């Protein structure tokens, strides 16, 4: 892959869905580049297509039209096997709900993606513990999800997303289910570990205070993606 290329590029991306006899246009020519180490906030009203855009960026679904490049490689026409391998090795995902495996403790939940990728058990365990410590969970190694708070579970989910050292983290409302205080704790830990590891990230959020702390903000509105450096962000805080 090309080290000089952006980590991800979306070029002229459209996505439409059939709704009865009508075609619902969700994305209309979206253009986005994220550089190495850049953290980008994705904002927009509910139903504006943020989750759809993340799904496409994460190679989980294909656009109706347009191209997705990872490190300069066009992934739009790749088959399912190659897309799966790229998701495993290149991308990390964090969702609003943690989706941890209930029968496994925190360390095991973070080890599993590594073991699937072929990492040796000892190495996977060491990295899992290192990531969990970075997320402030060094006293929760042996706790299963039911034994942890919501904020702790989400921090384990973030550690799991980083388990295979992805180049790009995609997060869809990662603190959306948490109270404000817990949300702040989780987001601070997320931001710190992303910056320390040099990751790039695209993070969808309704929380404008969190969005303000990222490197820049883009907004989905009417299917178009607006770079908010070109307008006054302070004057537009109605993301809902």
Phi, psi and omega per residue, in radians:
X1 nan 2.860 -3.014
X2 -1.599 1.964 -3.099
X3 -1.176 -0.348 -3.119
X4 -1.566 -0.194 -3.128
X5 -1.369 2.717 2.998
X6 -0.995 2.684 3.108
X7 -1.056 -0.733 3.078
X8 -2.508 2.519 3.024
X9 -2.316 2.304 2.934
X10 -1.911 2.144 -3.067
X11 -2.086 1.995 3.046
X12 0.901 0.846 -3.052
X13 -1.483 2.188 3.041
X14 -2.035 2.569 3.000
X15 -2.541 2.170 3.117
X16 -2.241 2.716 3.139
X17 -2.296 2.530 3.049
X18 -1.345 2.216 3.087
X19 -2.261 1.633 -3.025
X20 1.195 -2.149 3.124
X21 -1.661 0.002 -3.066
X22 -1.864 2.762 3.073
X23 -1.802 2.057 3.141
X24 -1.656 1.989 3.141
X25 -1.522 1.991 -3.123
X26 -1.676 -0.795 3.097
X27 -2.049 2.379 -3.047
X28 -2.256 1.470 3.066
X29 1.262 0.745 -3.131
X30 -1.167 2.324 3.080
X31 -2.192 2.240 3.138
X32 -2.700 2.414 2.977
X33 -2.232 2.378 3.046
X34 -2.168 2.171 -3.109
X35 -1.484 2.912 3.107
X36 -1.057 2.281 3.111
X37 1.398 0.057 -3.093
X38 -1.605 2.384 3.113
X39 -1.972 2.055 -3.019
X40 -2.033 2.276 3.063
X41 -1.557 2.314 3.070
X42 -1.912 1.981 -3.104
X43 -2.094 2.941 3.130
X44 2.716 2.819 -3.132
X45 -1.071 2.729 3.037
X46 -1.006 2.368 -3.132
X47 1.447 0.136 -3.099
X48 -1.411 -0.207 3.096
X49 1.902 0.245 -3.115
X50 -1.064 -0.807 -3.138
X51 -1.129 -0.686 3.092
X52 -1.065 -0.760 3.139
X53 -1.108 -0.713 3.102
X54 -1.151 -0.676 3.110
X55 -1.085 -0.695 3.124
X56 -1.237 -0.768 3.110
X57 -1.068 -0.564 -3.131
X58 -1.549 0.176 3.105
X59 1.064 0.450 3.104
X60 -1.554 -0.416 2.989
X61 -2.538 2.786 -3.061
X62 -1.720 2.555 3.082
X63 -1.267 2.730 3.017
X64 -1.152 -0.611 -3.138
X65 -2.708 2.592 3.098
X66 1.948 3.104 -3.025
X67 -2.301 2.581 3.060
X68 -2.104 2.167 3.124
X69 -1.978 2.302 2.979
X70 -1.986 2.063 -3.081
X71 0.872 0.681 3.076
X72 1.523 -0.122 3.138
X73 -1.636 2.194 3.109
X74 -1.293 2.027 -3.069
X75 -1.761 -0.007 -2.982
X76 -1.132 -0.555 -3.059
X77 -1.808 0.105 -3.105
X78 -1.206 2.635 3.078
X79 -1.357 3.037 -3.056
X80 -1.054 -0.678 -3.104
X81 -1.115 -0.824 -3.137
X82 -1.166 -0.655 3.108
X83 -1.128 -0.690 3.107
X84 -1.118 -0.758 3.131
X85 -1.116 -0.700 3.105
X86 -1.143 -0.715 3.090
X87 -1.064 -0.712 -3.105
X88 -1.168 -0.749 -2.970
X89 -1.680 -0.384 -2.952
X90 -2.003 -0.500 -2.986
X91 -2.066 2.568 2.996
X92 -2.147 2.477 -3.073
X93 -2.149 2.367 2.996
X94 -2.260 2.257 -3.123
X95 -1.938 3.036 -3.128
X96 -1.106 -0.625 3.082
X97 -1.855 2.465 -2.937
X98 -1.191 -0.574 3.127
X99 0.964 0.663 3.080
X100 -1.314 2.734 3.088
X101 -1.431 2.048 -2.959
X102 -1.102 -0.519 -3.052
X103 -1.532 0.048 -3.101
X104 -2.103 2.569 3.120
X105 -1.373 -3.134 -3.044
X106 -1.044 -0.823 -3.126
X107 -1.076 -0.775 -3.119
X108 -1.116 -0.681 3.122
X109 -1.075 -0.600 -3.141
X110 -1.474 -0.411 3.098
X111 -1.295 -0.621 -2.973
X112 -0.969 -0.821 3.114
X113 -1.061 -0.576 3.136
X114 -1.230 -0.731 3.130
X115 -1.117 -0.669 3.085
X116 -1.089 -0.594 -3.136
X117 -1.428 -0.010 3.073
X118 1.672 0.157 3.108
X119 -1.284 2.491 3.135
X120 -1.198 2.632 -3.009
X121 -0.977 -0.828 -3.095
X122 -1.107 -0.768 3.129
X123 -1.115 -0.721 3.128
X124 -1.114 -0.704 3.140
X125 -1.165 -0.723 3.138
X126 -1.103 -0.755 3.133
X127 -1.190 -0.691 3.116
X128 -1.026 -0.784 -3.124
X129 -1.178 -0.663 3.123
X130 -1.102 -0.789 -3.141
X131 -1.141 -0.743 3.137
X132 -1.129 -0.636 3.057
X133 -1.106 -0.733 3.110
X134 -1.055 -0.527 3.134
X135 -1.579 0.157 3.096
X136 1.293 0.507 -3.046
X137 -2.074 0.500 -3.095
X138 -1.151 -0.274 3.091
X139 -1.719 0.165 -3.086
X140 -2.113 0.269 -3.083
X141 -0.911 -0.774 -3.015
X142 -1.707 0.127 -3.140
X143 -1.501 2.385 3.023
X144 -1.485 2.856 -3.074
X145 -0.888 -0.736 -3.100
X146 -1.135 -0.289 -3.123
X147 -1.684 0.091 -3.115
X148 -2.095 2.748 3.072
X149 -1.288 2.953 3.122
X150 -1.043 -0.724 3.123
X151 -1.143 -0.681 3.107
X152 -1.159 -0.727 3.105
X153 -1.059 -0.716 -3.133
X154 -1.205 -0.563 3.078
X155 -1.195 -0.619 3.029
X156 -1.109 -0.714 3.136
X157 -1.088 -0.646 3.097
X158 -1.172 -0.772 3.098
X159 -1.039 -0.721 3.115
X160 -1.097 -0.685 3.136
X161 -1.125 -0.454 -3.114
X162 -1.694 0.029 -2.995
X163 -0.997 -0.732 -3.074
X164 -1.675 0.408 3.097
X165 0.876 1.017 -3.140
X166 -1.183 2.854 3.051
X167 -1.580 -0.414 -3.083
X168 -2.355 2.246 3.066
X169 -1.811 2.259 3.069
X170 -1.984 2.123 -3.070
X171 -2.230 2.242 -3.099
X172 -1.929 1.750 -3.111
X173 0.858 1.006 -3.016
X174 -1.142 -0.309 3.105
X175 -2.061 0.266 -3.033
X176 -1.125 -0.450 -3.110
X177 -1.671 0.116 -3.006
X178 -1.911 2.684 3.066
X179 -1.226 2.824 -3.028
X180 -0.957 -0.749 -3.105
X181 -1.161 -0.809 3.128
X182 -1.151 -0.672 3.108
X183 -0.998 -0.770 3.133
X184 -1.097 -0.753 -3.140
X185 -1.091 -0.815 -3.106
X186 -1.161 -0.762 -3.102
X187 -1.168 -0.686 3.114
X188 -1.067 -0.731 3.112
X189 -1.151 -0.721 3.109
X190 -1.067 -0.854 -3.102
X191 -1.090 -0.716 -3.103
X192 -1.122 -0.794 -3.089
X193 -1.268 -0.586 3.088
X194 -1.119 -0.783 3.139
X195 -1.168 -0.714 -3.104
X196 -1.136 -0.646 -3.095
X197 -1.552 -0.051 3.091
X198 1.281 0.365 3.133
X199 -1.226 2.781 2.858
X200 -1.739 2.704 -3.117
X201 -2.625 2.516 2.981
X202 -2.143 1.986 -2.981
X203 -2.134 1.992 3.077
X204 -1.418 2.303 -3.140
X205 -2.669 2.640 2.979
X206 -1.669 -0.143 -3.020
X207 -1.580 1.826 -3.047
X208 -1.188 -0.450 3.102
X209 -1.182 -0.672 3.061
X210 -1.205 -0.727 -3.137
X211 -1.049 -0.646 -3.139
X212 -1.093 -0.376 -3.070
X213 -1.583 -0.023 3.095
X214 -1.602 2.998 -3.039
X215 -1.152 -0.658 3.071
X216 -2.799 2.988 -3.054
X217 -2.263 2.451 2.994
X218 -2.199 2.596 -3.046
X219 -2.220 2.290 3.016
X220 -1.567 2.195 3.132
X221 -2.608 2.048 -3.139
X222 1.128 0.485 3.127
X223 1.491 -0.112 3.128
X224 -1.777 2.578 3.102
X225 -1.791 2.144 -3.084
X226 -1.901 2.223 3.034
X227 -1.382 2.029 -3.002
X228 -1.375 0.019 2.975
X229 -1.235 -0.334 -3.093
X230 -1.568 -0.003 3.114
X231 -2.522 2.916 -3.113
X232 -1.371 1.944 -3.103
X233 -1.143 -0.610 -3.080
X234 -1.051 -0.526 -3.066
X235 -1.464 -0.036 -3.078
X236 -2.370 1.511 -3.081
X237 -2.036 0.162 3.136
X238 -1.602 1.471 -3.099
X239 -1.529 -0.184 -2.951
X240 -1.474 nan nan
